Amino acid sequence: MSGPSTYEPKNAFTRWLDSRLPILRFANDTMTTFPTPKNLNYWYTFGAILTFCLAVQIVTGIVLAMHYASAASEAFASVEYVMRDVNSGWLIRYVHMNGASMFFLAVYIHMFRGLYYGSYKAPREVLWILGVVIYLLMMATAFMGYTLPWGQMSFWAATVITNFFAAFDSVIPGFGTAILEWLRGDFAVDDATLRRFFSLHYLLPFAIAAVVGLHIWALHVPGNNNPTGIEVKGPQDTVPFHPYYTAKDAFALGLFTILFAWFVFFDPNVLGHPDNYIEANPLQTPPHIVPEWYFLPFYAILRAVPYKLGGVLLMFGAIFVLFLVPWLDTSGVRSARYRPVFKQLFWIFLIVCIGLGWVGGQPADRVLFTIAEAAGDSPARVFGVADLGLILTILYFAFFLVAMPLVGMMETPRPLPASIAQSVLGKGAQTKAAA
């Protein structure tokens, strides 16, 4: 879809530069004249929004790193110093802190849009896989960043999450403990852990930026997918990326930054946990340890089974299954617009993911309702958060491992339009294009 280059140097300098470093040609072909399907809606603007979020996180993170002390005895105080004594330090920290939530909000919308419109199907499998790699790197970066303020929730979240690896001792004795000690750099979460997490938290965003470059490259080889899921059939189906989609992306980014600014200036701590403003104390465990909101669905899956290793494997499996999506979906139709059964299952899956997020934020022993009253000395049968988490976990995996393969084989899709132009302009589009 990308086609041959249309760039023509305008003067002697650009001709000289183009013969040695064709960076202007690259920018022109990938950002200006790149032929883009004319029917992309606002759900496709989140790629540009994510690029903005990554840039904000890197810039603010570099500034914060100049004032941060990665020692257990100084980390909490250094964050307070940034908030109180560094010029505009409170603003930089709140932008960085809420920027992580905005980053994950945008990436979840981006991923669900990809699932809905079938952006993972051939020839875009590598594009999807690179996107999942970016998501994994984001999760690792966010987890390590969450430990850096060295508050109560930071310390205990690091302790709980790193303890996951100890579960592998039940498979190979000592293996999990060896990974745990290597990850922490010590026998417990302490100075060594904080230093290596700070170092990796600083490094990984640049790795994310590199994979984003590959992601964009993989996008420009086959070209954009679109809401109809039909491949481009000619110039009548496309418009240049600039100024059409640069203007559209800029407008969507403006709306997104208004939401971002609301959190930063009016309620900067609403997405965090108040216990994180208490300095870490290894001798006092918080009553309810929870990760950040964007990890809650996976935390719910972890707690879905009482067997520790089983929970860990389910949690990692919930992420790993995303890599298999291009091959699990057996339908020849990309977009859920034309797949009535899959469309309904998609919305159910979205509700399941939101439900898992809610379950992950609740105490594991919370009772939702009583199924049957106790008879004699028998305990009452109750339905709790753990039971709901198990049901939602089963539904999560059923969507990928059962619904996607079976629905693709059994479903009768709706008729597809003949071209993107027809879907946009109506049935007379082909006649006009031919004329």
FENZIBEL-V91442 format. One line per field, one symbol per residue. burial: + if it has 9 or more other C-alpha atoms within 8 Angstrom, else -. A space follows every 50 residues. Layout:
burial: ???
//
This chain:
burial: -+-----------++-++---+--+-++++++++++++-+-+++++-+++ --++-+++-+++++---+-+++-+++-++-+++--+--++-+++++-+++ +++++++-++--+++++++++--++-+++++++++-++--+++++-++++ +++++++++--++++++++-----+++-+++--+++--++++++++++-+ ++-++++++-++-++--+++-++-++++++-+----++++++-++++++- -++--+---+++++---+--+---++--++-----+---++--+++++++ +++++--+++++-++--+--+-+-++-++++-++++++++-++-++--+- -++++++++++----++--+---+-----+++++++++++-++-++++++ ++++++++----------+++++-----++-----
//
